[in-house]
């Protein structure tokens, strides 16, 4: 019996040492990445709760909006190849726009167009970059370049028509636009 116990103890120690040697041979990054990869469901549940919270009210709460932006961003960071990743970036951009975080919204739309070129809302994502630059960030020259890219890449789309109209109005004040509208419609 003592021999069996010694054998089992020795065998257990051998297995433990072999297992630890195998782990030591892995690069440090690989050891930490596999050990610290967050569970996908945890992020999805958090996103679901935040979306439910946002849909309860007609007006977006900035705190909840910022939490949702972070949840979407974190999900995309950890699961960039998931099919919902570009959707989450788009939602983050929409919320950032709604909460007047225009530079951040622009970055999300840029990430969509650079990392997800086959995304179903790629045309809109590109156009909205120009829109943000034009209407909120006062970057008319950059907006014009984006609008021209929309026209070049998607000439038959509604966004191309909107981009053409936006280019005509770049740099004009609200008063100038109102005057032009009235003149066009025969008003004084």
N, C-alpha and C positions, 0 to 999 in steps of 0.2 A: 504494500500500500504506500509506504514511504517512497519507493522507487517510482510508482505511478504519479504521485504528487510532484516529485522532483522533475519527472519527465514532462508533465503538463506545464509546470512553471517554466522550465527551460524552453519548451516549445512556444509558449506564449510570449516570452521575452524575445525569442528569435523572430516571431511574426511582427512584433512591435518594432523591432529594430529594422527589419526589412521594409516595413511600411514607411517608417520615418526616412530611410535612405532614399526611397523612391521619390518622396516629396522634396527632399533636398536637391535632387537632380533637376527639378523644374526651375525655370527662371523665376525670380521673385515676382515679376509682373503677373505671370501665369498663376502663381499660387494665390495672389491677392485678388485677381479678377474673378477667378472661379469661386472663391470663398465669399466675396462681397457682392456678387451680382444680385441685385434686388429682385424680389419676386414680382413678375409682371402683374399678377392679380391685385397686389397691394396698390400699385399705381392706378390701375383701372378702377378699383373701388373708390379710391380717393377722388379721381376725376368724376366718377358718376355722382358722388355725394355733392361735389362742388357744382356740377351742372344742375342738379336738382335744386340746390340752394339758389342758384342764379335764376332759374325759371320760376321760382316762387313769387318774384317781384317784377313789376313792370320796369323798375329802374334798377340799373346795375349798381350794386354796392362795391365801392372801390376795393375794400379789403378782400371781399370774396373774389372779385375780379383778379386782383393781384395773386391770390392763392391759386386760382385756376390757371393763370398764365404760368406760374411756377410749376404746377403739376403737369401741364402740357409740355413745357420745356424739359422738365426732368424725364418725362416718359420718352421723348424724342432723343434725349441724350443717351439713355440706356438702351433704347430699342429703335435705333434709326432705320432699320430695315423692315420694321413692322408696317403692314399695309395702312394702318391708321396714323402713322407718323406725320405725313403731310397734312392730313385733316386736322390734327392737333396743332400743328404750326399755324395753319390757317385760322383756327379758332383763337389761338393766342394772339395773332395779329389783329383779329377783329376786336377782341377785348382790349388790347393795348390801344387801338384807335379810339374805342369808345371811352376809355379812361384818359385820353389825351396824352398817351405815351407814344407819340408819333415816331421818334427815332427807333424805338424798340419795335414798333409795328413794321417799320420799313425793313429792319433786319430779318424779321420772321418771313416777310414776303420774299426778300432776297434769298434766304435759305431755301425756300420752296423752289424758286426758279433755278437755283444752281444745283440743288441736290435731288430734286424730284421732277425732272423735265417731262415726264409722262403723266404727271398728276392731272386729274380731271379739271382742276381749277387753275391751270397754269396760265392761261390767257388773262384771267381776272387778277391773278397774283402779280403778274407783270404790270398790267394797267394800274393797279392800286399803288404800286411803287411810284409811278409817275404822279398819280393823284396826290399822294402824301407829300411828295417833293414840291408839287405845284401849290397846293392849297394850305399846307400847314407848316412846311419847313422852309418856304421862301427860297427854293433852289430851282429857279425857272430853267436855267441852262441844263441841269441834270434831268429835270422833268421832261424837257423837250427831247433829250436823247432817249429816254425810256419810251415816251409816246411814239417816237419814230421807230423804235424797235418793235413795238406792238403792231404798228402799221406794216412794217416789213415782214414780220413773222406770221401775222394773222390778218392778211389784207381783207378777207371776206367776213370777218367777225364784226359783231356790234361794237366790240372794244376798239377796233380800228377806227370806226366812225366816231366814237367818243374821243379817241386820241386826236383825230384830225380837228375836231371842234375845240378841244382843249388847247391845242397848239395855237389856234387862231386867237384865243383869249389869254394866252400867257402874258403876264405883266400888266394886264389891265385892271384898274380898280373896279370896285363894285359900282361906283357911280358911272364909269365909262360903259360898263356892261349894260346897266339899266338904260342909259341913253341910246345905245345901239339897239337894244331890244325894242324900245319905244319907237325909234325911227323905222325899224324894220316892219313894225306893226301899224305904222301910220299914226301914232299917237304924238302928242306934243309934250 
